[in-house]
Amino acid sequence: MYAVIETGGKQYRVARGDTISIEKLPVEPGQEVVFDRVLLVSLPEGYKIGQPTVDGARVVGKVVKHGRARKITVFKYKAKKNYRRTRGHRQPYTQVVIEEIRT
């Protein structure tokens, strides 16, 4: 059984026991987080597809940790104009373990 959830403007396919890295949430590590924007649920007898979300479906997870992704380098320049700018960026994330899919 799996579900498709939406959080942070992105969609994730999750199953029980999966660990996902999502956009940072204001939740302390060890606390429970509930995703109510469930777009699809796979059941043994078929699929439940939401329009846009599945009524009454919830995905429960537990926050493992917060972190920051690897650094990416952003480099801008304009040819022949002696314009160069370098910046780095590390995107914050929250790591969540999926504990339960409720339908």
Chimera marker file (.cmm) of the C-alpha trace (Angstrom):
<marker_set name="trace">
<marker id="1" x="0.000" y="0.000" z="0.000" r="1" g="1" b="0" radius="0.5"/>
<marker id="2" x="1.325" y="3.419" z="-0.920" r="1" g="1" b="0" radius="0.5"/>
<marker id="3" x="0.123" y="6.996" z="-1.217" r="1" g="1" b="0" radius="0.5"/>
<marker id="4" x="1.006" y="10.150" z="-3.105" r="1" g="1" b="0" radius="0.5"/>
<marker id="5" x="1.201" y="13.217" z="-0.865" r="1" g="1" b="0" radius="0.5"/>
<marker id="6" x="1.817" y="16.876" z="-1.549" r="1" g="1" b="0" radius="0.5"/>
<marker id="7" x="3.945" y="19.037" z="0.726" r="1" g="1" b="0" radius="0.5"/>
<marker id="8" x="6.165" y="22.020" z="0.093" r="1" g="1" b="0" radius="0.5"/>
<marker id="9" x="4.860" y="22.371" z="-3.464" r="1" g="1" b="0" radius="0.5"/>
<marker id="10" x="6.143" y="18.900" z="-4.422" r="1" g="1" b="0" radius="0.5"/>
<marker id="11" x="4.593" y="15.453" z="-4.659" r="1" g="1" b="0" radius="0.5"/>
<marker id="12" x="6.043" y="12.318" z="-3.050" r="1" g="1" b="0" radius="0.5"/>
<marker id="13" x="5.158" y="8.633" z="-3.411" r="1" g="1" b="0" radius="0.5"/>
<marker id="14" x="5.401" y="7.152" z="0.081" r="1" g="1" b="0" radius="0.5"/>
<marker id="15" x="4.871" y="3.770" z="1.713" r="1" g="1" b="0" radius="0.5"/>
<marker id="16" x="5.065" y="2.632" z="5.329" r="1" g="1" b="0" radius="0.5"/>
<marker id="17" x="8.674" y="2.698" z="6.551" r="1" g="1" b="0" radius="0.5"/>
<marker id="18" x="9.951" y="5.066" z="3.839" r="1" g="1" b="0" radius="0.5"/>
<marker id="19" x="12.305" y="7.901" z="4.758" r="1" g="1" b="0" radius="0.5"/>
<marker id="20" x="11.797" y="11.087" z="2.744" r="1" g="1" b="0" radius="0.5"/>
<marker id="21" x="13.519" y="14.472" z="2.712" r="1" g="1" b="0" radius="0.5"/>
<marker id="22" x="11.014" y="17.285" z="2.284" r="1" g="1" b="0" radius="0.5"/>
<marker id="23" x="11.003" y="21.062" z="2.505" r="1" g="1" b="0" radius="0.5"/>
<marker id="24" x="11.750" y="22.204" z="6.057" r="1" g="1" b="0" radius="0.5"/>
<marker id="25" x="8.811" y="22.021" z="8.465" r="1" g="1" b="0" radius="0.5"/>
<marker id="26" x="8.491" y="23.935" z="11.771" r="1" g="1" b="0" radius="0.5"/>
<marker id="27" x="8.330" y="20.680" z="13.791" r="1" g="1" b="0" radius="0.5"/>
<marker id="28" x="10.833" y="19.445" z="16.373" r="1" g="1" b="0" radius="0.5"/>
<marker id="29" x="12.661" y="16.131" z="15.803" r="1" g="1" b="0" radius="0.5"/>
<marker id="30" x="10.809" y="13.233" z="17.403" r="1" g="1" b="0" radius="0.5"/>
<marker id="31" x="7.387" y="14.799" z="16.939" r="1" g="1" b="0" radius="0.5"/>
<marker id="32" x="4.631" y="13.466" z="14.715" r="1" g="1" b="0" radius="0.5"/>
<marker id="33" x="3.578" y="15.206" z="11.516" r="1" g="1" b="0" radius="0.5"/>
<marker id="34" x="0.324" y="14.542" z="9.637" r="1" g="1" b="0" radius="0.5"/>
<marker id="35" x="0.008" y="15.097" z="5.883" r="1" g="1" b="0" radius="0.5"/>
<marker id="36" x="-3.619" y="15.642" z="4.895" r="1" g="1" b="0" radius="0.5"/>
<marker id="37" x="-2.997" y="16.559" z="1.235" r="1" g="1" b="0" radius="0.5"/>
<marker id="38" x="-3.204" y="12.959" z="-0.013" r="1" g="1" b="0" radius="0.5"/>
<marker id="39" x="-3.684" y="12.847" z="-3.780" r="1" g="1" b="0" radius="0.5"/>
<marker id="40" x="-3.827" y="9.078" z="-4.308" r="1" g="1" b="0" radius="0.5"/>
<marker id="41" x="-4.014" y="5.932" z="-2.166" r="1" g="1" b="0" radius="0.5"/>
<marker id="42" x="-3.226" y="2.447" z="-3.437" r="1" g="1" b="0" radius="0.5"/>
<marker id="43" x="-5.411" y="-0.230" z="-1.819" r="1" g="1" b="0" radius="0.5"/>
<marker id="44" x="-5.532" y="-4.025" z="-2.375" r="1" g="1" b="0" radius="0.5"/>
<marker id="45" x="-8.858" y="-3.640" z="-4.214" r="1" g="1" b="0" radius="0.5"/>
<marker id="46" x="-7.730" y="-0.697" z="-6.374" r="1" g="1" b="0" radius="0.5"/>
<marker id="47" x="-6.873" y="2.985" z="-6.233" r="1" g="1" b="0" radius="0.5"/>
<marker id="48" x="-8.571" y="5.916" z="-4.551" r="1" g="1" b="0" radius="0.5"/>
<marker id="49" x="-7.860" y="9.034" z="-6.570" r="1" g="1" b="0" radius="0.5"/>
<marker id="50" x="-8.646" y="12.423" z="-5.092" r="1" g="1" b="0" radius="0.5"/>
<marker id="51" x="-10.229" y="15.356" z="-6.830" r="1" g="1" b="0" radius="0.5"/>
<marker id="52" x="-7.955" y="17.064" z="-5.805" r="1" g="1" b="0" radius="0.5"/>
<marker id="53" x="-7.475" y="15.157" z="-2.507" r="1" g="1" b="0" radius="0.5"/>
<marker id="54" x="-8.786" y="11.873" z="-1.086" r="1" g="1" b="0" radius="0.5"/>
<marker id="55" x="-11.448" y="12.554" z="1.562" r="1" g="1" b="0" radius="0.5"/>
<marker id="56" x="-10.465" y="11.364" z="5.036" r="1" g="1" b="0" radius="0.5"/>
<marker id="57" x="-7.040" y="10.071" z="4.005" r="1" g="1" b="0" radius="0.5"/>
<marker id="58" x="-4.046" y="10.936" z="6.181" r="1" g="1" b="0" radius="0.5"/>
<marker id="59" x="-0.371" y="10.013" z="6.152" r="1" g="1" b="0" radius="0.5"/>
<marker id="60" x="1.357" y="10.045" z="9.533" r="1" g="1" b="0" radius="0.5"/>
<marker id="61" x="5.107" y="10.431" z="9.857" r="1" g="1" b="0" radius="0.5"/>
<marker id="62" x="7.736" y="11.116" z="12.489" r="1" g="1" b="0" radius="0.5"/>
<marker id="63" x="10.393" y="13.797" z="12.105" r="1" g="1" b="0" radius="0.5"/>
<marker id="64" x="13.878" y="12.287" z="12.325" r="1" g="1" b="0" radius="0.5"/>
<marker id="65" x="16.081" y="15.358" z="11.857" r="1" g="1" b="0" radius="0.5"/>
<marker id="66" x="16.561" y="18.690" z="10.167" r="1" g="1" b="0" radius="0.5"/>
<marker id="67" x="19.504" y="19.384" z="7.926" r="1" g="1" b="0" radius="0.5"/>
<marker id="68" x="20.847" y="21.242" z="4.955" r="1" g="1" b="0" radius="0.5"/>
<marker id="69" x="21.530" y="19.755" z="1.532" r="1" g="1" b="0" radius="0.5"/>
<marker id="70" x="24.862" y="19.848" z="-0.273" r="1" g="1" b="0" radius="0.5"/>
<marker id="71" x="26.044" y="23.256" z="-1.371" r="1" g="1" b="0" radius="0.5"/>
<marker id="72" x="25.369" y="24.321" z="-4.921" r="1" g="1" b="0" radius="0.5"/>
<marker id="73" x="27.284" y="27.120" z="-6.580" r="1" g="1" b="0" radius="0.5"/>
<marker id="74" x="25.382" y="29.835" z="-8.424" r="1" g="1" b="0" radius="0.5"/>
<marker id="75" x="27.596" y="31.686" z="-10.889" r="1" g="1" b="0" radius="0.5"/>
<marker id="76" x="26.379" y="34.618" z="-12.972" r="1" g="1" b="0" radius="0.5"/>
<marker id="77" x="28.334" y="36.439" z="-15.615" r="1" g="1" b="0" radius="0.5"/>
<marker id="78" x="27.930" y="38.661" z="-18.641" r="1" g="1" b="0" radius="0.5"/>
<marker id="79" x="30.274" y="38.066" z="-21.507" r="1" g="1" b="0" radius="0.5"/>
<marker id="80" x="32.807" y="40.819" z="-22.288" r="1" g="1" b="0" radius="0.5"/>
<marker id="81" x="31.493" y="43.079" z="-19.474" r="1" g="1" b="0" radius="0.5"/>
<marker id="82" x="33.728" y="42.010" z="-16.540" r="1" g="1" b="0" radius="0.5"/>
<marker id="83" x="30.624" y="41.061" z="-14.523" r="1" g="1" b="0" radius="0.5"/>
<marker id="84" x="30.951" y="37.959" z="-12.364" r="1" g="1" b="0" radius="0.5"/>
<marker id="85" x="29.043" y="36.948" z="-9.210" r="1" g="1" b="0" radius="0.5"/>
<marker id="86" x="29.434" y="33.729" z="-7.241" r="1" g="1" b="0" radius="0.5"/>
<marker id="87" x="27.057" y="32.620" z="-4.516" r="1" g="1" b="0" radius="0.5"/>
<marker id="88" x="26.454" y="29.370" z="-2.721" r="1" g="1" b="0" radius="0.5"/>
<marker id="89" x="23.191" y="27.945" z="-1.451" r="1" g="1" b="0" radius="0.5"/>
<marker id="90" x="22.263" y="25.083" z="0.887" r="1" g="1" b="0" radius="0.5"/>
<marker id="91" x="18.594" y="24.146" z="0.923" r="1" g="1" b="0" radius="0.5"/>
<marker id="92" x="17.181" y="23.266" z="4.375" r="1" g="1" b="0" radius="0.5"/>
<marker id="93" x="15.213" y="20.026" z="4.642" r="1" g="1" b="0" radius="0.5"/>
<marker id="94" x="13.338" y="17.863" z="7.142" r="1" g="1" b="0" radius="0.5"/>
<marker id="95" x="13.791" y="14.101" z="7.151" r="1" g="1" b="0" radius="0.5"/>
<marker id="96" x="10.573" y="12.193" z="7.904" r="1" g="1" b="0" radius="0.5"/>
<marker id="97" x="9.885" y="8.462" z="8.395" r="1" g="1" b="0" radius="0.5"/>
<marker id="98" x="6.414" y="7.401" z="7.253" r="1" g="1" b="0" radius="0.5"/>
<marker id="99" x="4.667" y="5.427" z="9.985" r="1" g="1" b="0" radius="0.5"/>
<marker id="100" x="1.099" y="4.955" z="8.795" r="1" g="1" b="0" radius="0.5"/>
<marker id="101" x="-1.284" y="5.550" z="5.900" r="1" g="1" b="0" radius="0.5"/>
<marker id="102" x="-4.882" y="6.044" z="7.030" r="1" g="1" b="0" radius="0.5"/>
<marker id="103" x="-7.751" y="5.888" z="4.545" r="1" g="1" b="0" radius="0.5"/>
<link id1="1" id2="2" r="1" g="1" b="0" radius="0.2"/>
<link id1="2" id2="3" r="1" g="1" b="0" radius="0.2"/>
<link id1="3" id2="4" r="1" g="1" b="0" radius="0.2"/>
<link id1="4" id2="5" r="1" g="1" b="0" radius="0.2"/>
<link id1="5" id2="6" r="1" g="1" b="0" radius="0.2"/>
<link id1="6" id2="7" r="1" g="1" b="0" radius="0.2"/>
<link id1="7" id2="8" r="1" g="1" b="0" radius="0.2"/>
<link id1="8" id2="9" r="1" g="1" b="0" radius="0.2"/>
<link id1="9" id2="10" r="1" g="1" b="0" radius="0.2"/>
<link id1="10" id2="11" r="1" g="1" b="0" radius="0.2"/>
<link id1="11" id2="12" r="1" g="1" b="0" radius="0.2"/>
<link id1="12" id2="13" r="1" g="1" b="0" radius="0.2"/>
<link id1="13" id2="14" r="1" g="1" b="0" radius="0.2"/>
<link id1="14" id2="15" r="1" g="1" b="0" radius="0.2"/>
<link id1="15" id2="16" r="1" g="1" b="0" radius="0.2"/>
<link id1="16" id2="17" r="1" g="1" b="0" radius="0.2"/>
<link id1="17" id2="18" r="1" g="1" b="0" radius="0.2"/>
<link id1="18" id2="19" r="1" g="1" b="0" radius="0.2"/>
<link id1="19" id2="20" r="1" g="1" b="0" radius="0.2"/>
<link id1="20" id2="21" r="1" g="1" b="0" radius="0.2"/>
<link id1="21" id2="22" r="1" g="1" b="0" radius="0.2"/>
<link id1="22" id2="23" r="1" g="1" b="0" radius="0.2"/>
<link id1="23" id2="24" r="1" g="1" b="0" radius="0.2"/>
<link id1="24" id2="25" r="1" g="1" b="0" radius="0.2"/>
<link id1="25" id2="26" r="1" g="1" b="0" radius="0.2"/>
<link id1="26" id2="27" r="1" g="1" b="0" radius="0.2"/>
<link id1="27" id2="28" r="1" g="1" b="0" radius="0.2"/>
<link id1="28" id2="29" r="1" g="1" b="0" radius="0.2"/>
<link id1="29" id2="30" r="1" g="1" b="0" radius="0.2"/>
<link id1="30" id2="31" r="1" g="1" b="0" radius="0.2"/>
<link id1="31" id2="32" r="1" g="1" b="0" radius="0.2"/>
<link id1="32" id2="33" r="1" g="1" b="0" radius="0.2"/>
<link id1="33" id2="34" r="1" g="1" b="0" radius="0.2"/>
<link id1="34" id2="35" r="1" g="1" b="0" radius="0.2"/>
<link id1="35" id2="36" r="1" g="1" b="0" radius="0.2"/>
<link id1="36" id2="37" r="1" g="1" b="0" radius="0.2"/>
<link id1="37" id2="38" r="1" g="1" b="0" radius="0.2"/>
<link id1="38" id2="39" r="1" g="1" b="0" radius="0.2"/>
<link id1="39" id2="40" r="1" g="1" b="0" radius="0.2"/>
<link id1="40" id2="41" r="1" g="1" b="0" radius="0.2"/>
<link id1="41" id2="42" r="1" g="1" b="0" radius="0.2"/>
<link id1="42" id2="43" r="1" g="1" b="0" radius="0.2"/>
<link id1="43" id2="44" r="1" g="1" b="0" radius="0.2"/>
<link id1="44" id2="45" r="1" g="1" b="0" radius="0.2"/>
<link id1="45" id2="46" r="1" g="1" b="0" radius="0.2"/>
<link id1="46" id2="47" r="1" g="1" b="0" radius="0.2"/>
<link id1="47" id2="48" r="1" g="1" b="0" radius="0.2"/>
<link id1="48" id2="49" r="1" g="1" b="0" radius="0.2"/>
<link id1="49" id2="50" r="1" g="1" b="0" radius="0.2"/>
<link id1="50" id2="51" r="1" g="1" b="0" radius="0.2"/>
<link id1="51" id2="52" r="1" g="1" b="0" radius="0.2"/>
<link id1="52" id2="53" r="1" g="1" b="0" radius="0.2"/>
<link id1="53" id2="54" r="1" g="1" b="0" radius="0.2"/>
<link id1="54" id2="55" r="1" g="1" b="0" radius="0.2"/>
<link id1="55" id2="56" r="1" g="1" b="0" radius="0.2"/>
<link id1="56" id2="57" r="1" g="1" b="0" radius="0.2"/>
<link id1="57" id2="58" r="1" g="1" b="0" radius="0.2"/>
<link id1="58" id2="59" r="1" g="1" b="0" radius="0.2"/>
<link id1="59" id2="60" r="1" g="1" b="0" radius="0.2"/>
<link id1="60" id2="61" r="1" g="1" b="0" radius="0.2"/>
<link id1="61" id2="62" r="1" g="1" b="0" radius="0.2"/>
<link id1="62" id2="63" r="1" g="1" b="0" radius="0.2"/>
<link id1="63" id2="64" r="1" g="1" b="0" radius="0.2"/>
<link id1="64" id2="65" r="1" g="1" b="0" radius="0.2"/>
<link id1="65" id2="66" r="1" g="1" b="0" radius="0.2"/>
<link id1="66" id2="67" r="1" g="1" b="0" radius="0.2"/>
<link id1="67" id2="68" r="1" g="1" b="0" radius="0.2"/>
<link id1="68" id2="69" r="1" g="1" b="0" radius="0.2"/>
<link id1="69" id2="70" r="1" g="1" b="0" radius="0.2"/>
<link id1="70" id2="71" r="1" g="1" b="0" radius="0.2"/>
<link id1="71" id2="72" r="1" g="1" b="0" radius="0.2"/>
<link id1="72" id2="73" r="1" g="1" b="0" radius="0.2"/>
<link id1="73" id2="74" r="1" g="1" b="0" radius="0.2"/>
<link id1="74" id2="75" r="1" g="1" b="0" radius="0.2"/>
<link id1="75" id2="76" r="1" g="1" b="0" radius="0.2"/>
<link id1="76" id2="77" r="1" g="1" b="0" radius="0.2"/>
<link id1="77" id2="78" r="1" g="1" b="0" radius="0.2"/>
<link id1="78" id2="79" r="1" g="1" b="0" radius="0.2"/>
<link id1="79" id2="80" r="1" g="1" b="0" radius="0.2"/>
<link id1="80" id2="81" r="1" g="1" b="0" radius="0.2"/>
<link id1="81" id2="82" r="1" g="1" b="0" radius="0.2"/>
<link id1="82" id2="83" r="1" g="1" b="0" radius="0.2"/>
<link id1="83" id2="84" r="1" g="1" b="0" radius="0.2"/>
<link id1="84" id2="85" r="1" g="1" b="0" radius="0.2"/>
<link id1="85" id2="86" r="1" g="1" b="0" radius="0.2"/>
<link id1="86" id2="87" r="1" g="1" b="0" radius="0.2"/>
<link id1="87" id2="88" r="1" g="1" b="0" radius="0.2"/>
<link id1="88" id2="89" r="1" g="1" b="0" radius="0.2"/>
<link id1="89" id2="90" r="1" g="1" b="0" radius="0.2"/>
<link id1="90" id2="91" r="1" g="1" b="0" radius="0.2"/>
<link id1="91" id2="92" r="1" g="1" b="0" radius="0.2"/>
<link id1="92" id2="93" r="1" g="1" b="0" radius="0.2"/>
<link id1="93" id2="94" r="1" g="1" b="0" radius="0.2"/>
<link id1="94" id2="95" r="1" g="1" b="0" radius="0.2"/>
<link id1="95" id2="96" r="1" g="1" b="0" radius="0.2"/>
<link id1="96" id2="97" r="1" g="1" b="0" radius="0.2"/>
<link id1="97" id2="98" r="1" g="1" b="0" radius="0.2"/>
<link id1="98" id2="99" r="1" g="1" b="0" radius="0.2"/>
<link id1="99" id2="100" r="1" g="1" b="0" radius="0.2"/>
<link id1="100" id2="101" r="1" g="1" b="0" radius="0.2"/>
<link id1="101" id2="102" r="1" g="1" b="0" radius="0.2"/>
<link id1="102" id2="103" r="1" g="1" b="0" radius="0.2"/>
</marker_set>
